[in-house]
Amino acid sequence: MAKAPEITAAHNEIFNVGNDEHYSLNDLSEIVKNAMSSDAQVRHVESRNEVKVAYCSHDKFKKVFGDSSETKLEDAIAIMAKWVQARGPMQSSSFSDIEIEENLPPLWLEK
């Protein structure tokens, strides 16, 4: 994507960027836990009324930028985990000043 300004075919275009390998949220949580050397328990909350499974094509991206080498998700998460661990913990802020609470996920309303 860093080369996009130099590639005319990329100008004013929208690309799906991601991996052709599919991961579930449970897969992702395990990858993050391993990268962070954490024994945290995953909290499963009531599912929201959203798309359950979604896949996108990266064909357009590959056509314009070529089929470049990919970074494995595990490797990218490991790099991010090192950055997070070097930075230290941060306090999460709660949602505030929400105008319309109707149909918000209950988790978002927890303080």
C-alpha positions as CSV (number, residue, x, y, z in Angstrom):
1,M,0.0,0.0,0.0
2,A,2.9,2.3,0.6
3,K,3.6,2.2,-3.2
4,A,0.0,3.3,-4.0
5,P,0.9,6.9,-4.9
6,E,3.5,5.6,-7.4
7,I,1.1,3.3,-9.2
8,T,-1.4,5.0,-11.5
9,A,-3.8,2.1,-11.4
10,A,-4.1,2.5,-7.6
11,H,-5.2,6.2,-7.7
12,N,-8.7,6.8,-6.3
13,E,-9.3,3.0,-5.9
14,I,-10.5,1.0,-2.9
15,F,-8.8,-2.3,-2.1
16,N,-9.6,-5.2,0.2
17,V,-6.4,-5.7,2.3
18,G,-6.0,-8.8,4.3
19,N,-5.1,-12.4,4.2
20,D,-6.5,-15.2,2.1
21,E,-6.4,-17.5,5.1
22,H,-9.5,-17.4,7.2
23,Y,-9.4,-16.9,11.0
24,S,-12.2,-17.0,13.6
25,L,-12.3,-14.5,16.5
26,N,-11.4,-17.5,18.7
27,D,-8.4,-18.2,16.5
28,L,-7.4,-14.5,16.8
29,S,-7.8,-14.5,20.5
30,E,-5.5,-17.5,20.9
31,I,-2.9,-15.9,18.7
32,V,-3.0,-12.7,20.7
33,K,-2.9,-14.6,24.0
34,N,0.2,-16.6,22.9
35,A,2.0,-13.5,21.5
36,M,1.4,-11.7,24.8
37,S,2.3,-14.8,26.9
38,S,-1.1,-14.4,28.6
39,D,-3.3,-16.8,30.4
40,A,-6.3,-14.5,30.2
41,Q,-9.7,-16.2,29.7
42,V,-11.7,-15.2,26.7
43,R,-15.1,-13.8,27.6
44,H,-17.8,-14.8,25.2
45,V,-20.7,-12.3,25.2
46,E,-24.1,-12.4,23.5
47,S,-23.6,-12.2,19.8
48,R,-24.7,-9.1,18.0
49,N,-27.0,-9.1,15.0
50,E,-24.2,-8.9,12.5
51,V,-22.6,-10.9,9.7
52,K,-21.5,-14.2,11.1
53,V,-19.0,-15.1,8.3
54,A,-17.5,-12.7,5.8
55,Y,-14.8,-13.2,3.1
56,C,-13.4,-10.8,0.7
57,S,-11.4,-11.1,-2.5
58,H,-7.9,-9.7,-2.8
59,D,-7.8,-10.2,-6.6
60,K,-8.0,-6.5,-7.4
61,F,-5.2,-5.8,-5.0
62,K,-3.0,-8.5,-6.5
63,K,-3.8,-7.3,-10.0
64,V,-2.6,-3.8,-9.2
65,F,0.2,-4.4,-6.7
66,G,1.2,-8.0,-7.7
67,D,1.1,-11.1,-5.6
68,S,3.6,-9.9,-3.0
69,S,4.9,-11.9,-0.1
70,E,2.6,-11.9,2.8
71,T,3.2,-11.5,6.5
72,K,1.7,-14.3,8.5
73,L,-0.9,-13.1,11.0
74,E,1.0,-14.7,13.9
75,D,4.2,-12.8,12.9
76,A,2.3,-9.5,12.6
77,I,0.6,-10.0,16.0
78,A,4.0,-10.9,17.6
79,I,5.5,-7.6,16.3
80,M,2.5,-5.7,17.7
81,A,2.8,-7.6,21.0
82,K,6.4,-6.6,21.4
83,W,5.4,-3.0,20.9
84,V,2.6,-3.2,23.4
85,Q,4.8,-4.9,26.0
86,A,7.5,-2.2,25.5
87,R,4.9,0.5,25.9
88,G,3.2,-1.0,29.0
89,P,-0.4,-1.3,30.0
90,M,-2.9,1.5,29.3
91,Q,-6.3,2.1,30.9
92,S,-9.2,1.6,28.6
93,S,-11.8,4.3,28.6
94,S,-15.5,3.5,28.7
95,F,-18.0,4.8,26.1
96,S,-19.4,8.1,27.2
97,D,-21.7,10.7,25.8
98,I,-23.6,8.2,23.8
99,E,-26.7,9.9,22.4
100,I,-28.8,6.9,21.5
101,E,-28.3,3.7,23.5
102,E,-31.1,1.8,21.8
103,N,-29.8,-1.4,20.2
104,L,-26.2,-1.0,21.5
105,P,-24.5,-4.2,22.6
106,P,-24.9,-4.6,26.4
107,L,-21.1,-4.8,26.7
108,W,-20.7,-1.3,25.4
109,L,-22.9,0.0,28.3
110,E,-20.9,-1.6,31.0
111,K,-18.9,0.8,33.2
